[in-house]
Amino acid sequence: MTHPRMPHGWRLAAAILTAGLLAVGSPATALTDPGKELHSLQHVRASGSVHSSDGTFERGCQSHPYRYRVRPGNSDWSLEVFLVGPRGKQVATGYEWKGNDPRRGRGRFHFCSQATRPGKFTVRSRLTWDDGQYHEKWLEPRTIRLRR
């Protein structure tokens, strides 16, 4: 709103400036960091999966296979894989990383039957990557059944 004693030219300039600010939106919207938007898009695009099949739960120590595939959008990545037992406790882990492992491959969980029991297990996995900024994404968990 302009003051009645403001010269006509100033009133016109104030009206144009006000209209321009309203068209742009709030200062937070007007000053969005394009790099931040790009990181958000890369985070959404980064993906991966870990698969494991049902199997036999044996006495003593054993290993159980899993397959993984990641698309991190960057060469500096890592994948942590966790096997969570029927009682909700972590019983084994796997770890893959660029430089030593391809973007898809196989791994094995190693665990002993004394620490857990047969039943439904959950395979959880976390993909992380660094492109100058650290990113972390939990992948879709999988459920497997290990029977005696």
N, C-alpha and C positions, 0 to 999 in steps of 0.2 A: 504494500500500500504506500502511496506517495503522499507527501505533505502538500497542502494546498498552496503554500508560498514557494514551492520548488519550481524553478523555471521549466517551461514546457519540454525543452530538450533533455533535461535531467529526468523528468517524469517518463519520457519515452525510453530512455536508457534503462531506468529502473524496471520498467515493465518488461523490456526485452530480456534483461538479466534474470528476472523472476521467472519468466516463461521458460527460459533455458534451463534453469535449475530444476523446475518442475518436470521438464521433459527428461532430464538425465536421471532423476530419482535421488535417493538419499546419497550422502557423501560416501557411505560404505560401498554402495553399489557402483558409484562413479569411479572409485579408486581400487577396483578389484585387480589383484595381482594376476596377470595372465600366466605366469609360471606356476602359481598355486593351482589354477584351473587345470593346467597340463598335468601336474602331479596327480590331481584327483582323477583325471581321465585314465592315466596309466594305472592307478590303483584299481579302478573298476575293470580295466582290460586285463590286468594280470590274473591268471587263473592256473588251475592245476587240479589234479585228482590223484588219489591213492586208492588202489583196489587190493583186496585180499579175499580169498575164498574161505568157505567153511572148511573145517579139517578135523583131524583126530587129535584129541588131547592125550598125550602119552605120559607114562610115569617117568620121573627123572627130568633131566634137562632136554630141551628140544629147541628147534627153530621152526619158524612159520614164515612163509614167503609173502611178499607184497610187491605190487608193481606201482610205479609212479610216473607221472607226466606233468611237467610244469611249463608255463608260458609266462615268465616274469616280465618280459618286455625290456630286460636289461641283462647284461652279462654277469653282474655281481649279485648272486642269489644264493639262498640256502633253503633247505626243506627239512623240517624236523617232523618225525613221525612217532606217534605214541600209541602203544597198545594198552588199553584200559580194561582191566579184568571185570568179572561179574560183580565184585564187591565195590567197584568204583575206584579202585586203586591202580595206579600205573604199574604195569608189570614188565614192560620192555620199551625200548626206544630204537629208532633208526635215524640216520642223519645222512643227507646227501648235500653236496655243494658243488657249484660250478668250479671248474678247474680240475677237479678230480672225478666228477661224475657228469654224464650227459644229461640233457633235459628230460630224458625218459629212460627208464631202466627198471632194475629189480633190486630188492633188498631183502633182508631177513630179520625177523624179530627173534631174539634168543632169550629164553626164560626157563625156569625150573618149576615143576609141578608142585613142589613144596610151598611155593610162595602164592599159589592161587589154586583154583579148582575149575573143572569143566563148566561150560555155560556160554552165555552171550558176552562177547567182547566188543569194544568200540575202538575203531582205528581213527584217531584224530591226527590232523596234520596242520602245520603252520608254515606258510611260505613267507620268507622275508627277502627283501632286496634293497640295495642302496644305489641310488643314482645321484648322489650328492645330498640326498635326503633319505632317511630310513623309512621303509614301508613294511607293514606286517599285515598278512591276510590269513585268517583261518579258513581252511578248505572244508568242503562238505564232509561231515563225519560218516563213517561206514560202520555197519554192524555185521559181525561174523559170529558163527557158532562153532565152538570146539567141543566135540563130544568124545567120550571114552570109547 
